[in-house]
């Protein structure tokens, strides 16, 4: 007999070899129907996995992150099976679950069209109705290679050949279809009922441009049709809010072939960016931060000391100057270390909160570039906090409070994830354990719920990530807090303690916006371009009915300009209805209409982008209303 500990801490005894699904059935049939996978001693496994020794067992549902991965992994196999039925000549490459759904890379001469995706979906429905059991089995490496060669799956052969000698290779079989796969999977394909194939894109084999271009078929799947319908509706709404489309229409930024991945901000976009940075400086000044600026290019020795040269070099742009290697900074942290070292510090100086709005560059593959969301050059709102060990929890709490304040200003809700030690890391495991413990303690003292994201920390420390939720339900990872014992050690930072001896400080890396460019992209989509008044590039547009009222319109324009309102005058010889429609499309918060009555009475007619006609107002009264709305940073959500 073996003992199995369930999530609630209860212990149950079973015969050795019992499967996770049978344990679930012993509890209730409803539970067994609701789950899609199991965590056995913390590792996600198939429900059919036998348990031979004492173990901790946790069941996984679709709504769990791990559950979605299991569900979508099986979904991609269903899609691949359908593709092989319709196109037997297709060769399969890789087909993982991803953050929002799944994809499969295939080598197929026929170029797949939207109509072809519909055919594949129809075949997937047939496969699901056949209710194939999903069976896992293993083969030695040599046999696995021979098996894939017989199937003509050249890419699978290459993958297997890259594995260590003596490896046992796992396969999953459903009906006539078998695929090389580590799993885990659903026990049966019948759960995959609500799905949609979304698009086809090009993808180089192994992300190497010297390899063949494959076709990547993207899809999404849910347990219930309603969830799929909601997702498709969200995607349609997202298309209307696409920041690349709105960025062009609203003249905010442009992306040019002369600088792929290096966005150009136009005058209106620059206003928006600067207003965000002004707000950043205001809240950080209030919270006791000082601002610094460090160079964009620094020498190789610095990056070797920081560890970036050995752990991040593939993402860095390098240059030779005076026969010495330099790198364009991908991160601001090492520069912050040098600023700390400019003088000897005392324990009385702590905490030291240094903020930097720094320009950084990271090499991203051309296929990964996406508007402002994934770029090669961006502005990062970094801060580095140096502190005593006993100040850690209070400083983390303070950072969480600051980031919370910033996100609430824009109307965002969020959830937190705690990312732990990755496979590739610097320092001793004991220091990592202490760092992770401190982060957990701070979140628990604040009473904030969080998700553990195993192995996703930075190479120098664990982190807390803030995942924003926008108004159509999508999540975006923006803010982060990273506790770091490594860089102070590597840079030999020190301070004089109460005992007069040198000690090592602890530091926090943190960002609130993250990438300013990416945050702007998120704001564009969150607000659908309808920015709150305080950050709107153009706050008021004056629309004279005809040239007869132009002088009065210019008087109003000057009054607005003198009051520091961002104002534009539409002096075109167009009908007023056309001007109003144009201003509405430009998503300007307020329009002032000037005609005979306004001129005679010395007032203005005001129209709101969001509320429509607001009637006649005195100019000074309206300016007062504008300033109150700007100061309050009222959102329109």
Helices and strands as residue ranges (DSSP letters): E 2-6, E 11-14, E 18-19, H 20-27, H 29-34, E 35-40, E 43-45, E 50-51, E 55-61, H 65-86, E 91-92, E 97-98, E 101-107, H 114-129, E 135-140, H 141-151, H 154-161, E 168-174, E 177-180, G 189-191, E 194-204, G 205-207, E 213-222, H 225-241, H 243-249, E 253-254, G 257-259, E 264-265, H 267-286, E 290-291, E 297-299, H 300-306, H 308-311, G 313-315, E 317-321, E 324-328, H 333-340, E 345-346, G 347-349, E 352-361, G 366-368, E 377-387, G 389-391, H 392-409, E 413-419, H 429-446, E 450-453, E 463-469, E 475-484, H 486-490, E 495-496, E 502-503, E 506-515, H 516-527, E 540-544, G 547-549, H 550-562, E 567-570, H 576-585, E 590-594, H 596-601, E 604-608, E 612-617, H 619-632
